[in-house]
Amino acid sequence: MAQPAGAVERQITFAPQNHNLDNNDNFSPDGRFLVYDTRETIGQGIENSQSIEKVEIATGARTILYTPRASVTGKNAAPGIAAASYCPVADKVAFIHGPLVDDVPARGYYGKPNRNGAEVPGDGSGVLTWLDRRDVDTSRPTLPGAHRGGTHRHEYTLDGRRIGFTYDDFLLPQYDRTIGYMEPRADAPGGATHWFAVLLAPPPMGKSRPGEIEKAYGDSWVGRDGRMRAFIGKVRNDDGVTYEESLFVADVPLDVDITTADAGAADRYPSPPKGVSVRRLTHTTAEGVVRGAPDGSRMAYYAKADDRTKQVFVIASDGSDQDADPAKRPVQLTRLPGGVTSGLRWHPSGDYVLCISNGGVAVTCAKPGPDYGVTKFITPQNDGPARYDLVLSLDGKQVAFTKQVPTKDVAGNLKKNYAGLDFAQIFVMGFAWPE
């Protein structure tokens, strides 16, 4: 299938290092830049990522937004900086930041329960701000507004008011991953700009009762202002033995007082603020990172179709697979022969859903009408290195993704990453519905 006019992909990074978009919110508010991390360049994982950077789409000019003063690399590494997202309403970037090298003797090396959210301006000044406070003192209750582990995949709401994340607890490791959010407050615990709270307090692993959620992940905001946080929950089935991974949403009214959350203690897991509630939308398997339509009316997620391929399904945000109204139940949107690989995204218009299938970028119409469910590819399929980490600009006019391609240094020598693989480079293209 031919690509639409003006939609030819173009490589914009060429340096011999990885450029990891991580399927986050990587476009700057004005659509001029993309932010990324450099994990998997010199060593495995986030812990060996050495910089947060941006690239100017028009020129390919690279700016280092942040790099730590000191780092330790290898199997035990610090600090570890990655998973960057642009704020949609300001020139600033949030990302994961593990322990500073000077703090390793007290905190240990990078790990999922040993990291913070950090923020830097998009101007390259490198001025670091800590979004959240980590407090693992066991001699007293956890400081109100602080956490005791690690936050991850920080996502701003479209209005910039709240930040969502996944969370792993350090003090009580018998609890699995959960989700949370933070809000800026002048009385946030020392050194931080935001107040932390979990949105779900799970039971300890293996101790849940039927219907209880042991793990929450794959989360994202639904709508502009952070009133809904959709996620995948690992829930105990009615037999009391097996589990199902299903679609849930945490409702977070705008008037919720985040300071009513309990930060916990050495023997007490944190609990959500008063007024937060959780709804179950499906009782069958759901997976991936859930994506909410920009207007908050619908959610898209992965599930198995009748032919057992992974496809995109859509459900009303106030719906359920047990709702008496068929319009509120899930609907299979895609019917891709090879199924969906990754990259689920809503176009900002809400009219299309994008994903990766057969190594190419597929666009499926989600607008009611004769084209609903029709899928067209805006790139070739199976034409070489697969595309991944799909992201869209806020105005919907640009699409970006990465591919691992042969990369040379300035002397013309072919370079590979630490594992002998081609470096991940960023490609961009214009968006258009193919006619």
C-alpha positions as CSV (number, residue, x, y, z in Angstrom):
1,M,0.0,0.0,0.0
2,A,1.4,3.4,-0.9
3,Q,2.1,5.9,1.8
4,P,-0.1,9.1,1.9
5,A,1.5,12.2,0.4
6,G,3.8,14.0,2.8
7,A,4.0,11.0,5.1
8,V,7.4,9.6,4.2
9,E,9.4,8.7,7.3
10,R,12.6,10.6,8.0
11,Q,15.4,9.7,10.3
12,I,16.3,12.6,12.6
13,T,19.0,11.1,15.0
14,F,22.3,9.6,13.8
15,A,24.6,9.6,16.9
16,P,26.1,6.2,17.9
17,Q,23.9,5.8,21.0
18,N,20.4,4.6,21.7
19,H,17.5,7.0,21.5
20,N,14.7,5.5,23.6
21,L,11.3,7.1,23.4
22,D,9.9,4.4,25.7
23,N,6.3,4.9,24.4
24,N,6.0,8.0,26.6
25,D,4.8,11.6,25.9
26,N,7.9,12.6,24.0
27,F,6.8,15.6,21.8
28,S,7.3,19.1,23.2
29,P,4.1,21.2,23.5
30,D,5.0,23.1,20.3
31,G,5.9,19.9,18.4
32,R,9.4,21.1,17.7
33,F,11.3,18.6,19.8
34,L,11.3,15.0,21.0
35,V,12.8,13.9,24.3
36,Y,14.4,10.5,24.9
37,D,16.8,8.6,27.1
38,T,20.0,6.7,26.2
39,R,19.5,3.4,27.9
40,E,21.1,0.2,26.4
41,T,24.0,2.2,25.0
42,I,26.8,1.2,27.3
43,G,25.0,-1.3,29.6
44,Q,21.8,-3.0,30.3
45,G,18.6,-1.3,31.4
46,I,17.6,2.0,32.8
47,E,20.3,1.9,35.4
48,N,23.0,2.4,32.7
49,S,21.3,5.3,30.9
50,Q,23.6,8.3,31.1
51,S,21.5,11.2,29.8
52,I,18.1,12.7,29.1
53,E,18.2,14.5,25.7
54,K,16.0,16.2,23.2
55,V,16.4,16.5,19.4
56,E,15.0,19.3,17.2
57,I,12.9,17.6,14.6
58,A,13.6,20.2,11.8
59,T,17.4,20.2,12.2
60,G,18.4,17.1,14.1
61,A,20.2,19.3,16.6
62,R,20.7,17.5,19.9
63,T,20.6,19.0,23.4
64,I,21.5,17.3,26.6
65,L,18.8,18.2,29.1
66,Y,20.4,16.4,32.1
67,T,23.3,14.1,32.9
68,P,24.4,13.2,36.4
69,R,27.6,14.6,37.8
70,A,28.8,11.1,38.5
71,S,27.6,7.6,37.6
72,V,28.5,4.0,38.2
73,T,27.8,1.6,35.4
74,G,27.6,-2.2,35.1
75,K,25.4,-4.7,36.9
76,N,25.2,-2.5,40.0
77,A,24.7,1.0,38.6
78,A,23.6,4.4,39.7
79,P,21.9,6.7,39.4
80,G,19.9,5.5,36.3
81,I,17.9,8.1,34.5
82,A,15.2,7.3,31.9
83,A,11.6,7.2,30.8
84,A,11.3,10.9,29.9
85,S,8.0,12.7,29.1
86,Y,7.4,16.3,28.1
87,C,4.8,18.4,30.1
88,P,2.1,19.2,27.6
89,V,1.6,22.8,28.9
90,A,5.2,23.9,29.8
91,D,8.8,23.5,28.6
92,K,9.8,20.9,31.2
93,V,10.5,17.2,31.2
94,A,9.8,14.5,33.9
95,F,11.8,11.3,34.2
96,I,13.0,8.5,36.5
97,H,16.0,9.3,38.6
98,G,17.7,6.6,40.7
99,P,20.0,7.3,43.7
100,L,22.8,9.8,43.3
101,V,26.3,8.1,43.5
102,D,26.9,9.9,46.8
103,D,23.7,8.4,48.2
104,V,24.5,4.8,47.2
105,P,26.1,3.9,50.5
106,A,22.8,4.7,52.2
107,R,20.3,3.9,49.5
108,G,21.9,1.2,47.5
109,Y,22.1,1.0,43.7
110,Y,19.4,1.6,41.2
111,G,16.3,-0.6,41.5
112,K,12.6,-0.5,40.9
113,P,11.9,0.3,44.5
114,N,14.8,2.8,44.7
115,R,14.0,5.8,42.4
116,N,12.3,9.1,42.3
117,G,10.6,11.4,39.8
118,A,12.7,14.3,38.6
119,E,12.1,17.3,36.4
120,V,14.3,19.6,34.3
121,P,13.6,22.6,32.1
122,G,13.6,22.0,28.3
123,D,16.2,24.7,27.8
124,G,19.3,22.5,28.5
125,S,20.2,24.3,31.7
126,G,20.2,21.0,33.6
127,V,18.5,22.5,36.7
128,L,17.1,19.5,38.5
129,T,14.0,19.5,40.6
130,W,12.8,16.5,42.7
131,L,9.1,15.8,42.1
132,D,8.7,13.4,45.0
133,R,10.3,12.7,48.3
134,R,11.6,9.2,49.2
135,D,11.5,8.3,52.9
136,V,12.5,4.9,54.2
137,D,13.1,5.7,57.8
138,T,11.5,2.9,59.8
139,S,11.7,4.5,63.2
140,R,8.5,6.5,62.6
141,P,5.6,6.7,60.2
142,T,6.5,7.7,56.6
143,L,6.5,11.4,56.1
144,P,3.1,12.6,54.9
145,G,3.2,13.1,51.1
146,A,6.4,11.0,50.7
147,H,6.8,7.5,49.4
148,R,9.0,4.6,50.5
149,G,10.1,3.0,47.2
150,G,10.2,4.1,43.6
151,T,8.0,5.9,41.1
152,H,8.1,5.2,37.4
153,R,6.7,6.3,34.0
154,H,5.7,9.7,35.1
155,E,2.8,11.0,33.0
156,Y,1.4,14.5,33.1
157,T,-2.3,15.1,32.6
158,L,-3.0,17.1,29.5
159,D,-3.7,20.2,31.7
160,G,-0.4,19.6,33.6
161,R,-2.2,19.5,37.0
162,R,-1.5,16.0,38.0
163,I,1.2,13.4,37.4
164,G,0.5,9.6,37.3
165,F,2.9,6.8,37.8
166,T,3.5,3.2,38.7
167,Y,4.9,2.5,42.2
168,D,7.0,-0.2,43.9
169,D,7.4,-0.3,47.6
170,F,10.7,-0.8,49.3
171,L,9.7,-1.2,53.0
172,L,7.1,-3.9,52.3
173,P,8.4,-5.9,49.3
174,Q,5.6,-8.5,49.7
175,Y,3.3,-6.1,48.0
176,D,3.4,-6.0,44.2
177,R,3.4,-3.0,41.9
178,T,0.6,-0.5,42.1
179,I,-0.3,2.9,40.7
180,G,-0.5,6.5,42.1
181,Y,-0.5,10.1,41.3
182,M,1.0,13.4,42.6
183,E,0.0,17.0,42.8
184,P,2.1,20.1,43.3
185,R,1.8,21.5,46.8
186,A,3.8,24.2,48.7
187,D,3.7,21.9,51.8
188,A,5.1,18.9,50.0
189,P,7.7,17.0,52.1
190,G,11.2,18.5,52.1
191,G,13.0,18.8,48.9
192,A,10.0,17.8,46.7
193,T,7.5,19.8,44.7
194,H,4.7,17.3,44.7
195,W,2.6,15.3,47.2
196,F,2.6,11.6,46.6
197,A,-0.4,9.2,47.0
198,V,-1.2,5.7,45.8
199,L,-4.5,5.1,44.0
200,L,-4.8,1.5,45.0
201,A,-3.6,-0.4,48.1
202,P,-3.2,-4.0,47.0
203,P,-3.2,-7.0,49.4
204,P,0.2,-8.8,49.8
205,M,1.1,-11.1,47.0
206,G,-0.7,-14.4,47.2
207,K,-3.0,-13.2,50.0
208,S,-5.9,-11.7,48.0
209,R,-9.5,-12.7,48.2
210,P,-11.7,-13.2,45.2
211,G,-12.2,-9.9,43.4
212,E,-9.2,-8.2,45.0
213,I,-6.5,-6.6,42.9
214,E,-2.9,-7.8,43.7
215,K,-1.1,-5.8,41.1
216,A,-1.8,-2.6,39.1
217,Y,0.1,-1.5,36.0
218,G,-0.2,-0.5,32.4
219,D,-1.8,2.8,33.5
220,S,-2.5,6.1,31.9
221,W,-4.8,9.1,32.2
222,V,-8.2,9.2,30.5
223,G,-9.3,12.7,29.6
224,R,-7.6,16.1,30.1
225,D,-7.7,16.7,33.8
226,G,-6.8,13.5,35.7
227,R,-10.2,12.5,36.9
228,M,-9.7,8.9,35.6
229,R,-6.6,6.7,35.7
230,A,-7.1,3.5,33.7
231,F,-5.0,0.4,34.4
232,I,-4.6,-3.3,34.1
233,G,-5.3,-5.1,37.4
234,K,-4.2,-8.6,38.3
235,V,-7.3,-9.8,40.2
236,R,-8.1,-13.0,42.1
237,N,-10.8,-15.1,40.4
238,D,-13.8,-16.5,42.2
239,D,-12.2,-19.9,42.6
240,G,-9.7,-18.3,45.0
241,V,-6.8,-19.8,43.2
242,T,-6.4,-18.4,39.7
243,Y,-6.0,-14.8,38.5
244,E,-7.3,-12.7,35.6
245,E,-5.7,-9.5,34.3
246,S,-8.6,-7.1,33.5
247,L,-9.3,-3.5,32.8
248,F,-10.0,-1.1,35.7
249,V,-10.2,2.6,36.2
250,A,-9.5,4.7,39.3
251,D,-11.8,7.7,39.7
252,V,-10.1,10.7,41.2
253,P,-12.5,13.6,41.6
254,L,-10.9,17.0,41.2
255,D,-11.9,18.0,44.7
256,V,-10.1,15.0,46.3
257,D,-7.8,16.2,49.1
258,I,-4.5,14.3,48.3
259,T,-3.3,15.0,51.9
260,T,-5.9,12.6,53.2
261,A,-3.8,9.7,51.9
262,D,-2.0,7.6,54.4
263,A,1.8,7.5,53.7
264,G,2.1,4.3,55.7
265,A,4.8,3.0,58.1
266,A,7.3,0.3,58.3
267,D,4.5,-2.2,58.9
268,R,1.7,-0.4,57.1
269,Y,1.2,-0.1,53.4
270,P,0.2,3.4,52.1
271,S,-3.5,4.0,51.3
272,P,-5.3,6.3,48.8
273,P,-6.9,9.7,49.6
274,K,-10.5,9.8,50.7
275,G,-12.9,9.9,47.7
276,V,-10.8,7.8,45.3
277,S,-12.7,4.7,44.0
278,V,-11.9,1.9,41.6
279,R,-14.2,0.4,39.0
280,R,-13.8,-2.9,37.0
281,L,-14.7,-2.6,33.3
282,T,-13.9,-6.1,32.0
283,H,-14.0,-9.6,33.5
284,T,-11.9,-11.1,30.7
285,T,-8.2,-10.7,29.9
286,A,-6.9,-7.2,29.1
287,E,-3.3,-6.3,28.6
288,G,-0.8,-3.6,27.6
289,V,-0.7,0.1,28.5
290,V,-4.4,1.3,28.5
291,R,-4.9,4.5,26.5
292,G,-7.7,7.0,27.1
293,A,-9.3,9.1,24.4
294,P,-8.4,12.7,24.8
295,D,-12.0,13.7,25.6
296,G,-12.2,11.0,28.2
297,S,-15.2,9.2,26.6
298,R,-13.4,5.9,25.7
299,M,-10.5,3.7,26.5
300,A,-8.5,1.5,24.2
301,Y,-6.6,-1.7,25.3
302,Y,-5.3,-5.0,24.1
303,A,-7.3,-8.2,24.4
304,K,-7.4,-11.6,22.6
305,A,-9.8,-11.9,19.7
306,D,-11.7,-15.0,18.9
307,D,-8.8,-16.2,16.7
308,R,-6.4,-15.7,19.7
309,T,-4.5,-12.8,18.1
310,K,-3.9,-9.7,20.1
311,Q,-6.2,-6.9,18.9
312,V,-7.3,-3.4,20.1
313,F,-10.6,-3.2,21.9
314,V,-12.5,0.0,22.8
315,I,-14.9,0.5,25.7
316,A,-16.8,3.5,27.0
317,S,-15.2,5.0,30.1
318,D,-18.4,4.5,32.1
319,G,-18.9,1.1,30.6
320,S,-18.6,-2.5,31.6
321,D,-18.6,-5.9,29.8
322,Q,-21.6,-6.7,32.1
323,D,-23.5,-3.5,31.3
324,A,-27.1,-4.0,30.2
325,D,-26.6,-1.4,27.4
326,P,-24.6,-3.0,24.5
327,A,-23.2,0.4,23.7
328,K,-21.3,0.4,27.1
329,R,-19.7,-3.0,26.4
330,P,-16.2,-3.6,24.8
331,V,-16.0,-3.6,21.0
332,Q,-13.2,-5.1,19.0
333,L,-11.7,-2.3,16.9
334,T,-8.9,-3.9,15.0
335,R,-8.9,-7.1,13.0
336,L,-5.2,-7.2,11.9
337,P,-4.3,-10.6,10.4
338,G,-1.0,-10.7,12.3
339,G,-2.4,-9.0,15.4
340,V,-1.0,-6.0,17.2
341,T,2.5,-5.9,18.4
342,S,2.7,-2.6,20.5
343,G,2.4,1.1,20.4
344,L,-1.3,1.7,21.2
345,R,-2.1,5.4,20.8
346,W,-5.1,7.6,20.3
347,H,-4.9,10.4,17.7
348,P,-5.6,13.7,19.5
349,S,-8.8,14.1,17.5
350,G,-10.2,10.9,19.0
351,D,-11.0,9.7,15.4
352,Y,-8.2,7.2,15.0
353,V,-6.2,4.7,17.0
354,L,-2.6,3.9,16.0
355,C,-0.5,0.8,16.8
356,I,2.4,-1.3,15.4
357,S,1.6,-4.5,13.4
358,N,3.9,-6.5,11.2
359,G,6.6,-3.9,11.8
360,G,4.5,-1.1,10.4
361,V,2.4,1.7,11.7
362,A,-1.3,0.9,11.4
363,V,-4.1,3.5,11.7
364,T,-7.7,2.3,12.5
365,C,-10.7,4.6,12.3
366,A,-12.5,4.9,15.6
367,K,-15.0,7.5,14.4
368,P,-18.6,6.2,14.2
369,G,-19.5,5.9,10.5
370,P,-18.8,3.7,7.5
371,D,-15.0,3.6,8.1
372,Y,-15.3,2.5,11.7
373,G,-12.8,-0.3,12.3
374,V,-11.1,0.2,8.9
375,T,-7.3,-0.1,9.2
376,K,-4.8,1.4,6.8
377,F,-1.0,1.4,7.1
378,I,0.9,4.7,6.9
379,T,4.3,2.9,6.6
380,P,5.4,-0.3,4.8
381,Q,5.2,-3.6,6.7
382,N,8.0,-6.1,7.3
383,D,10.4,-3.9,5.4
384,G,13.4,-4.3,7.7
385,P,13.9,-3.3,11.3
386,A,10.6,-3.1,13.1
387,R,9.2,0.2,14.3
388,Y,8.4,0.6,18.0
389,D,7.9,3.2,20.7
390,L,5.1,5.0,18.7
391,V,4.3,8.5,19.8
392,L,2.2,11.4,18.4
393,S,2.5,15.2,18.6
394,L,-0.2,17.0,20.6
395,D,-1.6,18.6,17.5
396,G,-1.8,15.2,15.8
397,K,0.2,16.3,12.8
398,Q,3.4,14.2,13.5
399,V,4.2,10.6,14.3
400,A,7.5,9.4,15.7
401,F,8.9,6.0,16.4
402,T,12.3,4.2,16.7
403,K,14.1,1.6,14.6
404,Q,17.3,-0.2,15.3
405,V,19.4,0.6,12.2
406,P,23.1,0.5,11.3
407,T,24.9,3.5,12.7
408,K,28.3,5.0,11.9
409,D,30.5,7.4,13.9
410,V,31.9,10.6,12.4
411,A,34.9,8.6,11.0
412,G,32.5,6.3,9.1
413,N,33.1,3.3,11.4
414,L,30.0,1.1,12.1
415,K,29.1,1.1,15.7
416,K,27.0,-1.2,17.9
417,N,25.7,-0.9,21.5
418,Y,27.1,-2.8,24.4
419,A,25.3,-6.0,23.4
420,G,26.4,-5.9,19.8
421,L,23.1,-4.6,18.4
422,D,22.3,-1.7,16.1
423,F,21.5,1.6,17.9
424,A,17.9,2.7,18.2
425,Q,17.3,5.9,16.0
426,I,14.3,8.1,15.9
427,F,12.2,8.6,12.8
428,V,9.3,11.0,12.2
429,M,6.6,11.5,9.6
430,G,3.5,13.5,9.0
431,F,0.1,12.0,9.9
432,A,-2.7,11.6,7.4
433,W,-5.5,9.2,6.9
434,P,-4.6,7.3,3.7
435,E,-7.2,7.8,0.9
